[in-house]
């Protein structure tokens, strides 16, 4: 939220919110409904633009993935193929 901070223009950040596929990250986690609502209603502003979030983290949600897949290593890492070997 834009606000005066120390008599200068600034931003006040508050109420971080998480929504997970399982809907189990805590109070206010509305699961897929929350994720879809955020993607539908979010409008990038100055913070998103300065961080280039639209380029590095576009708001696209892949419903074919689940949290188990998100937390597991990729097949390459699981087989040791993706690791750098240093002698």
C-alpha positions as CSV (number, residue, x, y, z in Angstrom):
1,X,0.0,0.0,0.0
2,X,1.5,3.4,-0.9
3,X,2.0,5.5,2.2
4,X,4.3,8.0,3.8
5,X,7.2,6.3,5.5
6,X,9.5,8.6,7.5
7,X,7.9,11.6,5.7
8,X,8.8,10.1,2.4
9,X,6.7,8.2,-0.2
10,X,7.0,4.5,0.4
11,X,5.1,1.2,0.6
12,X,3.7,-0.5,3.6
13,X,3.5,-4.3,3.2
14,X,1.2,-6.3,5.4
15,X,-0.9,-9.5,5.7
16,X,1.1,-11.9,3.6
17,X,-1.2,-14.6,2.3
18,X,-0.5,-18.1,1.1
19,X,-2.8,-20.4,-0.9
20,X,-1.6,-23.9,-1.6
21,X,-3.1,-26.7,-3.7
22,X,-3.9,-28.7,-0.5
23,X,-5.3,-25.6,1.3
24,X,-3.4,-26.5,4.4
25,X,-0.8,-23.8,5.0
26,X,-2.7,-22.1,7.7
27,X,-5.5,-19.7,8.4
28,X,-6.7,-18.0,5.2
29,X,-5.4,-20.6,2.8
30,X,-8.3,-21.0,0.4
31,X,-6.6,-23.7,-1.7
32,X,-7.2,-23.8,-5.4
33,X,-10.1,-21.2,-5.1
34,X,-7.6,-18.7,-3.5
35,X,-5.0,-19.4,-6.2
36,X,-7.4,-19.0,-9.0
37,X,-8.9,-15.9,-7.4
38,X,-5.5,-14.2,-7.1
39,X,-4.6,-15.0,-10.7
40,X,-7.9,-13.7,-11.9
41,X,-8.0,-10.5,-9.8
42,X,-4.4,-9.5,-9.5
43,X,-3.3,-6.4,-11.3
44,X,0.5,-5.8,-11.4
45,X,1.6,-2.5,-10.0
46,X,4.9,-0.7,-9.3
47,X,6.3,-3.5,-7.1
48,X,5.7,-6.2,-9.6
49,X,7.0,-4.1,-12.4
50,X,10.2,-3.1,-10.6
51,X,10.9,-6.7,-9.8
52,X,10.0,-7.8,-13.4
53,X,7.7,-10.4,-11.9
54,X,5.6,-10.6,-15.1
55,X,8.8,-11.8,-16.9
56,X,10.4,-14.0,-14.3
57,X,7.3,-15.4,-12.5
58,X,4.2,-15.0,-14.8
59,X,0.9,-15.7,-13.2
60,X,0.3,-19.1,-14.7
61,X,-0.9,-22.0,-12.6
62,X,-0.4,-25.5,-13.9
63,X,-3.3,-27.5,-12.5
64,X,-1.7,-30.8,-13.7
65,X,1.0,-30.5,-10.9
66,X,0.4,-31.2,-7.2
67,X,2.4,-30.3,-4.1
68,X,4.1,-33.7,-3.9
69,X,5.6,-33.1,-7.3
70,X,6.6,-29.5,-6.3
71,X,8.5,-30.8,-3.3
72,X,10.2,-33.8,-4.9
73,X,13.5,-33.6,-6.7
74,X,13.5,-33.7,-10.5
75,X,14.3,-37.1,-12.0
76,X,17.7,-35.8,-13.1
77,X,18.6,-34.8,-9.6
78,X,17.2,-38.0,-8.1
79,X,19.5,-40.0,-10.4
80,X,22.5,-37.8,-9.8
81,X,22.5,-36.7,-13.5
82,X,21.9,-33.0,-12.7
83,X,24.7,-32.6,-10.2
84,X,28.1,-31.2,-10.9
85,X,30.8,-33.7,-10.0
86,X,33.8,-32.1,-8.5
87,X,36.9,-34.2,-7.8
